[in-house]
Amino acid sequence: MRAVVITKPGEPDVLAVEDVPDPVPAPGELLVEVAAAGVNRADLLQRAGHYPPPPGAPAWPGLEVAGTVVGRGSGLGDGDLQVGDRVAALLAGGGYAELVTVPAALALRVPEGLSLVDAAALPEALATVWSNLRAARLSPGENLLVRGGSGGVGSVAVQLAHVLGTRVIATAGGPQRTARVRDLGADVALDHREPDLVARVLDATDGHGVDVVLDVLGAGGLADNLAMLADDGRLVVIGMQQGRRGELDLAVLLAKRASILGTTLRSRPHHQKVAIMDGVRRHAWPFVADGSVLPVVHTCLPFDRAADAHRMLESGEAFGKVLLIP
């Protein structure tokens, strides 16, 4: 089969399409013919040599796919997914390929009416959003700030939080992007390029601040995020787009009785990923099935343009997900 491999980590144009051995499903696994693979910032880190795949995962990138089951390992019963089923799946790696293997517990049946290609935009984002909003104990009626509402994760976070009854404030760059984020369900969409974001968030919450911040900026957003939190607020850091080290005013943290949570998804133990995907299957995927939460796809590119796909994410050009097509 063909896969997009990293020929020399750390250099910009190191992605090449090469022939690699076909995967063989282990017990409890599905063999999936890939219709599309989602591109994530973790893939960019892996390409740069900063995020090696976990033991046992393929060497090439790709944390989510959608496709058709074409084989099954031993140990799966009649109640499990079958050959011919359309699935979207969360992977530890190896999604940039024509075929993947995935534990059946990490695969979701794609509902009728949803494009199989578009479904590839959802597994990683939904798993990330669902697990972190649960960890933050976000409740209906609370205020959630999504930093980066136009991104692959942010565009899903806005939709899911909205249907769960949260008041959503989201940031994006420029009036066109903020308008699109508002269309996704944000009650308030703020242009992060304009000054005084903290003041505008406090104004949007009548001075109360937000109960939860879902943050992809990391170090660069620490001070503002803390200033925008309400008393007993929770800051959830899921990205490091503006650095991994920063200063924090502990006096403000203590005065607000605030909490800071940080999580990754890829490096979690298998049993935790299974629990997360079970939560997605039961509590978030029904909103996908009824059309309340939709994949947001910026563009689809063929495998031989994988480098262009990475550049789109790095530049901030993409609104939603970029997908690769075998």
The 8 nearest C-alpha neighbors of each residue, nearest first, counted from 0:
[[1, 18, 21, 19, 97, 20, 2, 98],
 [2, 0, 18, 17, 96, 97, 19, 16],
 [1, 3, 96, 16, 95, 17, 4, 18],
 [4, 2, 16, 15, 95, 14, 96, 17],
 [3, 5, 59, 15, 14, 2, 6, 16],
 [6, 4, 14, 13, 7, 59, 8, 46],
 [5, 7, 13, 4, 14, 8, 15, 12],
 [8, 6, 13, 5, 10, 9, 46, 14],
 [9, 7, 48, 47, 46, 10, 5, 6],
 [8, 10, 47, 48, 46, 7, 11, 13],
 [9, 11, 8, 12, 13, 7, 47, 46],
 [12, 10, 13, 9, 47, 306, 46, 14],
 [13, 11, 14, 10, 306, 15, 7, 6],
 [12, 14, 6, 5, 7, 11, 10, 15],
 [15, 13, 5, 4, 12, 3, 306, 6],
 [14, 16, 3, 4, 17, 13, 5, 6],
 [17, 15, 3, 2, 303, 4, 1, 302],
 [18, 16, 1, 2, 15, 19, 3, 4],
 [17, 19, 1, 0, 2, 20, 16, 3],
 [18, 20, 0, 1, 17, 21, 2, 22],
 [21, 19, 0, 22, 18, 1, 23, 2],
 [20, 22, 0, 19, 23, 98, 99, 1],
 [23, 21, 20, 99, 100, 24, 98, 30],
 [22, 24, 25, 21, 100, 30, 72, 99],
 [25, 23, 72, 28, 100, 30, 29, 71],
 [24, 26, 72, 28, 27, 23, 73, 29],
 [27, 25, 73, 72, 28, 74, 24, 75],
 [28, 26, 74, 72, 75, 102, 73, 103],
 [27, 29, 102, 72, 24, 103, 101, 25],
 [30, 28, 71, 101, 100, 103, 24, 70],
 [29, 31, 100, 70, 69, 24, 68, 71],
 [30, 32, 68, 99, 67, 69, 98, 66],
 [33, 31, 98, 67, 66, 97, 68, 69],
 [34, 32, 66, 97, 35, 98, 65, 31],
 [33, 35, 66, 116, 65, 324, 32, 115],
 [36, 34, 324, 116, 323, 33, 65, 64],
 [35, 37, 64, 323, 322, 119, 94, 63],
 [36, 38, 322, 120, 63, 119, 64, 321],
 [37, 39, 321, 322, 36, 61, 42, 320],
 [40, 38, 41, 42, 37, 43, 62, 61],
 [41, 39, 43, 42, 44, 38, 312, 313],
 [40, 42, 44, 39, 43, 45, 50, 62],
 [43, 41, 45, 40, 44, 39, 60, 46],
 [44, 42, 40, 46, 41, 45, 47, 309],
 [45, 43, 41, 47, 49, 50, 42, 46],
 [44, 46, 50, 42, 48, 47, 43, 49],
 [45, 47, 43, 8, 44, 48, 42, 9],
 [48, 46, 9, 44, 8, 45, 49, 43],
 [47, 49, 8, 45, 9, 46, 50, 44],
 [50, 48, 44, 45, 47, 51, 46, 9],
 [51, 49, 45, 44, 48, 52, 41, 47],
 [52, 50, 45, 49, 53, 48, 58, 44],
 [51, 53, 56, 92, 58, 50, 54, 91],
 [52, 54, 56, 55, 51, 266, 91, 92],
 [55, 53, 56, 52, 57, 51, 91, 58],
 [54, 56, 53, 57, 52, 91, 58, 92],
 [55, 57, 92, 54, 53, 91, 52, 58],
 [58, 56, 93, 59, 92, 55, 52, 60],
 [57, 59, 52, 56, 93, 60, 92, 4],
 [58, 60, 4, 93, 57, 5, 3, 92],
 [61, 59, 93, 92, 42, 95, 94, 58],
 [94, 60, 62, 93, 92, 95, 63, 42],
 [63, 61, 90, 92, 94, 91, 89, 60],
 [64, 62, 89, 90, 37, 88, 36, 61],
 [65, 63, 36, 119, 88, 35, 87, 94],
 [64, 66, 87, 119, 86, 35, 34, 33],
 [65, 67, 33, 34, 32, 86, 85, 31],
 [68, 66, 85, 32, 31, 84, 83, 86],
 [67, 69, 31, 82, 83, 84, 30, 70],
 [70, 68, 82, 31, 30, 67, 83, 32],
 [71, 69, 30, 82, 68, 29, 72, 31],
 [72, 70, 29, 30, 28, 24, 73, 82],
 [71, 73, 26, 24, 28, 25, 27, 29],
 [74, 72, 26, 75, 27, 71, 25, 28],
 [73, 75, 27, 26, 76, 72, 28, 71],
 [74, 76, 27, 73, 79, 72, 77, 71],
 [77, 75, 78, 79, 74, 80, 73, 81],
 [76, 78, 79, 75, 81, 80, 74, 82],
 [79, 77, 76, 80, 75, 81, 103, 74],
 [80, 78, 77, 76, 75, 81, 103, 104],
 [79, 81, 84, 78, 82, 103, 77, 108],
 [82, 80, 84, 83, 79, 68, 71, 77],
 [81, 83, 68, 69, 84, 70, 80, 71],
 [82, 84, 68, 67, 81, 69, 85, 80],
 [85, 83, 68, 82, 81, 67, 86, 80],
 [86, 84, 67, 109, 66, 108, 68, 83],
 [87, 85, 108, 109, 107, 65, 66, 67],
 [88, 86, 65, 107, 106, 64, 119, 118],
 [87, 89, 106, 64, 63, 105, 122, 107],
 [88, 90, 63, 122, 105, 62, 123, 106],
 [91, 89, 62, 92, 63, 88, 101, 94],
 [90, 92, 62, 265, 56, 53, 89, 52],
 [93, 91, 62, 61, 90, 60, 56, 94],
 [92, 94, 57, 61, 60, 59, 95, 96],
 [61, 93, 95, 96, 62, 36, 92, 63],
 [96, 94, 61, 3, 93, 2, 60, 36],
 [97, 95, 2, 94, 98, 1, 3, 93],
 [96, 98, 33, 325, 1, 32, 0, 2],
 [99, 97, 32, 96, 33, 31, 21, 22],
 [100, 98, 31, 30, 22, 94, 101, 96],
 [99, 101, 30, 29, 24, 31, 28, 22],
 [100, 102, 28, 29, 103, 90, 99, 30],
 [103, 101, 28, 104, 105, 27, 29, 100],
 [102, 104, 28, 106, 105, 29, 101, 27],
 [103, 105, 102, 106, 273, 276, 277, 107],
 [106, 104, 103, 102, 89, 88, 276, 273],
 [107, 105, 88, 103, 104, 87, 86, 89],
 [108, 106, 87, 86, 88, 109, 105, 280],
 [107, 109, 86, 85, 110, 87, 106, 84],
 [110, 108, 86, 85, 107, 87, 111, 113],
 [111, 109, 288, 113, 108, 112, 287, 85],
 [110, 112, 113, 109, 288, 114, 85, 115],
 [111, 113, 110, 114, 288, 109, 290, 115],
 [114, 112, 111, 110, 115, 118, 109, 117],
 [113, 115, 117, 116, 118, 112, 111, 109],
 [114, 116, 118, 117, 65, 113, 66, 34],
 [115, 117, 35, 114, 118, 34, 119, 65],
 [118, 116, 114, 119, 115, 120, 294, 296],
 [117, 119, 115, 120, 116, 121, 65, 114],
 [120, 118, 65, 64, 117, 121, 37, 36],
 [121, 119, 118, 37, 294, 117, 320, 122],
 [120, 122, 124, 119, 125, 118, 123, 294],
 [123, 121, 125, 89, 124, 88, 126, 63],
 [124, 122, 126, 125, 121, 63, 127, 89],
 [123, 125, 152, 127, 121, 126, 122, 128],
 [124, 126, 128, 122, 127, 123, 121, 129],
 [125, 127, 123, 129, 124, 128, 130, 122],
 [128, 126, 124, 125, 130, 129, 123, 131],
 [127, 129, 125, 131, 126, 130, 156, 132],
 [128, 130, 126, 132, 131, 127, 125, 133],
 [131, 129, 133, 127, 128, 132, 126, 134],
 [132, 130, 134, 133, 128, 129, 135, 127],
 [131, 133, 135, 129, 134, 137, 130, 128],
 [134, 132, 136, 130, 131, 135, 129, 137],
 [133, 135, 131, 132, 136, 130, 137, 260],
 [134, 136, 132, 133, 137, 131, 233, 211],
 [135, 137, 133, 134, 138, 132, 131, 233],
 [138, 136, 135, 132, 133, 141, 139, 211],
 [137, 139, 141, 136, 140, 165, 164, 163],
 [140, 138, 164, 165, 141, 163, 137, 166],
 [139, 141, 165, 164, 166, 138, 142, 137],
 [142, 140, 165, 139, 138, 166, 210, 143],
 [141, 143, 166, 209, 210, 167, 165, 211],
 [144, 142, 211, 167, 209, 212, 168, 210],
 [143, 145, 212, 168, 169, 167, 213, 211],
 [146, 144, 169, 213, 148, 147, 212, 168],
 [147, 145, 214, 170, 148, 169, 213, 144],
 [148, 146, 170, 149, 171, 153, 150, 145],
 [147, 149, 153, 154, 169, 170, 150, 145],
 [148, 150, 154, 318, 147, 153, 319, 171],
 [151, 149, 319, 153, 152, 154, 148, 147],
 [150, 152, 319, 320, 153, 154, 124, 149],
 [153, 151, 124, 155, 150, 154, 156, 128],
 [152, 154, 148, 156, 150, 155, 147, 151],
 [155, 153, 148, 149, 157, 156, 152, 150],
 [154, 156, 158, 153, 152, 157, 159, 124],
 [157, 155, 153, 159, 158, 154, 128, 160],
 [158, 156, 154, 155, 160, 159, 185, 161],
 [159, 157, 161, 155, 156, 160, 184, 292],
 [158, 160, 156, 162, 161, 157, 155, 163],
 [159, 161, 163, 165, 157, 162, 158, 156],
 [160, 162, 158, 165, 159, 163, 164, 184],
 [161, 163, 159, 164, 160, 158, 291, 165],
 [164, 162, 160, 161, 165, 159, 139, 138],
 [165, 163, 139, 162, 161, 140, 160, 166],
 [164, 166, 139, 140, 161, 160, 141, 163],
 [165, 167, 142, 141, 140, 143, 186, 161],
 [168, 166, 185, 143, 186, 165, 142, 144],
 [167, 169, 187, 144, 185, 188, 186, 143],
 [170, 168, 145, 188, 148, 144, 146, 189],
 [169, 171, 189, 146, 147, 148, 188, 191],
 [170, 172, 190, 177, 147, 148, 191, 149],
 [173, 171, 190, 191, 192, 176, 177, 174],
 [172, 174, 190, 176, 175, 177, 171, 192],
 [175, 173, 177, 176, 178, 190, 172, 171],
 [176, 174, 178, 177, 173, 179, 172, 180],
 [175, 177, 179, 178, 174, 173, 171, 172],
 [176, 178, 180, 174, 188, 171, 179, 175],
 [179, 177, 181, 175, 176, 180, 174, 182],
 [178, 180, 182, 176, 181, 177, 175, 183],
 [181, 179, 177, 183, 182, 178, 185, 176],
 [180, 182, 185, 178, 179, 183, 184, 188],
 [181, 183, 179, 180, 184, 178, 185, 177],
 [184, 182, 180, 181, 158, 185, 179, 157],
 [183, 185, 181, 182, 158, 161, 157, 186],
 [186, 184, 181, 167, 187, 168, 157, 183],
 [185, 187, 167, 168, 184, 166, 181, 188],
 [186, 188, 168, 185, 169, 189, 167, 181],
 [189, 187, 169, 177, 170, 181, 168, 185],
 [190, 188, 170, 191, 169, 177, 171, 187],
 [191, 189, 172, 171, 192, 173, 170, 193],
 [190, 192, 193, 172, 170, 171, 189, 196],
 [193, 191, 190, 172, 194, 173, 171, 196],
 [192, 194, 191, 190, 195, 196, 189, 173],
 [195, 193, 196, 192, 191, 197, 190, 199],
 [196, 194, 198, 197, 199, 193, 200, 191],
 [195, 197, 199, 198, 194, 200, 191, 193],
 [198, 196, 200, 195, 199, 227, 201, 223],
 [199, 197, 201, 195, 196, 200, 202, 227],
 [198, 200, 202, 196, 201, 197, 203, 195],
 [201, 199, 203, 197, 202, 198, 196, 204],
 [200, 202, 206, 198, 208, 204, 203, 199],
 [201, 203, 199, 205, 200, 204, 206, 198],
 [204, 202, 200, 201, 205, 199, 206, 187],
 [203, 205, 201, 207, 206, 202, 208, 200],
 [206, 204, 202, 207, 203, 201, 208, 200],
 [205, 207, 201, 204, 202, 208, 203, 200],
 [208, 206, 204, 205, 229, 201, 209, 230],
 [209, 207, 229, 228, 201, 227, 204, 206],
 [210, 208, 142, 228, 229, 211, 143, 227],
 [209, 211, 232, 142, 229, 228, 143, 141],
 [212, 210, 233, 143, 209, 232, 234, 144],
 [211, 213, 144, 234, 143, 214, 235, 145],
 [214, 212, 145, 235, 146, 144, 236, 211],
 [213, 215, 236, 146, 216, 212, 237, 235],
 [214, 216, 238, 237, 217, 239, 236, 240],
 [217, 215, 240, 241, 239, 220, 214, 238],
 [216, 218, 239, 219, 238, 220, 241, 215],
 [219, 217, 245, 242, 243, 244, 221, 220],
 [220, 218, 241, 217, 221, 216, 242, 245],
 [219, 221, 218, 216, 223, 217, 224, 222],
 [222, 220, 224, 218, 223, 219, 225, 217],
 [221, 223, 225, 224, 220, 226, 247, 248],
 [224, 222, 226, 225, 220, 221, 227, 197],
 [225, 223, 227, 221, 226, 222, 220, 228],
 [224, 226, 228, 222, 227, 223, 221, 252],
 [225, 227, 223, 224, 228, 222, 197, 251],
 [228, 226, 208, 224, 225, 197, 223, 209],
 [229, 227, 209, 208, 232, 225, 226, 210],
 [230, 228, 208, 232, 209, 210, 207, 231],
 [229, 231, 255, 232, 256, 257, 228, 210],
 [230, 232, 257, 256, 255, 229, 233, 210],
 [233, 231, 210, 257, 229, 228, 230, 211],
 [232, 234, 258, 211, 257, 259, 210, 135],
 [235, 233, 259, 212, 211, 260, 258, 236],
 [234, 236, 260, 213, 261, 212, 259, 214],
 [235, 237, 261, 214, 238, 260, 215, 217],
 [238, 236, 215, 262, 214, 261, 235, 263],
 [239, 237, 215, 217, 216, 236, 240, 214],
 [238, 240, 217, 216, 242, 241, 243, 215],
 [239, 241, 216, 242, 238, 217, 215, 219],
 [242, 240, 219, 216, 239, 217, 218, 243],
 [243, 241, 218, 239, 240, 217, 244, 219],
 [242, 244, 218, 239, 217, 245, 241, 240],
 [245, 243, 218, 242, 246, 217, 219, 239],
 [244, 246, 218, 247, 243, 219, 221, 242],
 [247, 245, 248, 244, 221, 218, 222, 249],
 [246, 248, 249, 222, 221, 245, 252, 225],
 [249, 247, 250, 251, 252, 246, 222, 225],
 [248, 250, 252, 251, 247, 253, 254, 246],
 [249, 251, 253, 252, 248, 254, 255, 247],
 [252, 250, 254, 249, 253, 248, 255, 225],
 [253, 251, 249, 257, 255, 250, 254, 256],
 [252, 254, 256, 250, 255, 251, 249, 257],
 [253, 255, 251, 256, 252, 250, 257, 230],
 [256, 254, 230, 257, 253, 252, 231, 251],
 [257, 255, 231, 253, 254, 252, 230, 258],
 [256, 258, 231, 232, 255, 252, 233, 230],
 [259, 257, 233, 234, 232, 260, 256, 231],
 [258, 260, 234, 233, 235, 261, 257, 236],
 [261, 259, 235, 234, 236, 258, 262, 233],
 [260, 262, 236, 235, 237, 259, 263, 234],
 [263, 261, 237, 264, 260, 236, 131, 235],
 [262, 264, 265, 266, 237, 267, 261, 127],
 [263, 265, 267, 266, 127, 262, 272, 126],
 [264, 266, 267, 91, 263, 62, 53, 90],
 [267, 265, 264, 263, 268, 53, 91, 52],
 [266, 268, 264, 265, 271, 269, 272, 263],
 [269, 267, 271, 270, 266, 272, 265, 273],
 [268, 270, 272, 271, 273, 267, 274, 266],
 [269, 271, 273, 272, 268, 274, 267, 275],
 [272, 270, 274, 273, 269, 268, 275, 267],
 [273, 271, 275, 269, 274, 270, 276, 267],
 [272, 274, 270, 276, 271, 275, 104, 277],
 [273, 275, 277, 271, 272, 276, 270, 278],
 [276, 274, 272, 278, 277, 273, 130, 271],
 [277, 275, 279, 273, 278, 274, 280, 105],
 [276, 278, 280, 274, 275, 279, 273, 281],
 [279, 277, 275, 281, 276, 280, 282, 274],
 [278, 280, 283, 276, 282, 277, 281, 284],
 [281, 279, 277, 284, 278, 282, 276, 283],
 [282, 280, 278, 279, 277, 283, 284, 285],
 [281, 283, 279, 278, 280, 284, 285, 286],
 [284, 282, 279, 285, 286, 280, 281, 287],
 [283, 285, 287, 280, 286, 279, 282, 288],
 [286, 284, 288, 287, 283, 289, 282, 281],
 [287, 285, 291, 289, 284, 288, 292, 283],
 [286, 288, 292, 284, 290, 285, 289, 291],
 [287, 289, 285, 286, 110, 290, 284, 291],
 [290, 288, 286, 287, 291, 285, 292, 284],
 [291, 289, 287, 292, 288, 293, 286, 285],
 [290, 292, 286, 289, 287, 293, 162, 158],
 [293, 291, 287, 286, 290, 158, 159, 294],
 [292, 294, 290, 287, 295, 291, 155, 158],
 [295, 293, 120, 121, 117, 296, 118, 292],
 [294, 296, 319, 320, 293, 297, 154, 120],
 [297, 295, 320, 319, 298, 321, 294, 117],
 [296, 298, 318, 320, 321, 319, 317, 295],
 [299, 297, 321, 296, 322, 300, 320, 317],
 [298, 300, 322, 323, 321, 324, 301, 297],
 [299, 301, 323, 324, 304, 322, 298, 302],
 [302, 300, 324, 323, 303, 304, 325, 299],
 [301, 303, 304, 305, 325, 323, 324, 3],
 [302, 304, 301, 305, 16, 15, 3, 306],
 [305, 303, 307, 302, 306, 301, 300, 308],
 [304, 306, 308, 307, 302, 303, 309, 14],
 [307, 305, 309, 308, 304, 14, 310, 12],
 [308, 306, 310, 304, 305, 309, 311, 300],
 [309, 307, 305, 311, 306, 310, 321, 304],
 [310, 308, 306, 312, 307, 311, 313, 305],
 [309, 311, 313, 307, 312, 308, 314, 306],
 [312, 310, 308, 314, 316, 309, 313, 317],
 [313, 311, 309, 315, 310, 314, 317, 316],
 [312, 314, 310, 311, 315, 309, 316, 43],
 [315, 313, 311, 316, 312, 310, 317, 309],
 [316, 314, 312, 313, 317, 311, 318, 150],
 [315, 317, 311, 314, 312, 318, 313, 310],
 [316, 318, 315, 297, 311, 312, 319, 320],
 [319, 317, 149, 297, 150, 320, 316, 151],
 [320, 318, 151, 150, 295, 296, 297, 149],
 [321, 319, 296, 151, 297, 120, 295, 322],
 [320, 322, 298, 297, 38, 299, 296, 37],
 [323, 321, 299, 37, 36, 38, 35, 300],
 [324, 322, 300, 36, 301, 35, 299, 302],
 [323, 325, 35, 301, 302, 300, 34, 322],
 [324, 302, 97, 301, 323, 35, 34, 96]]
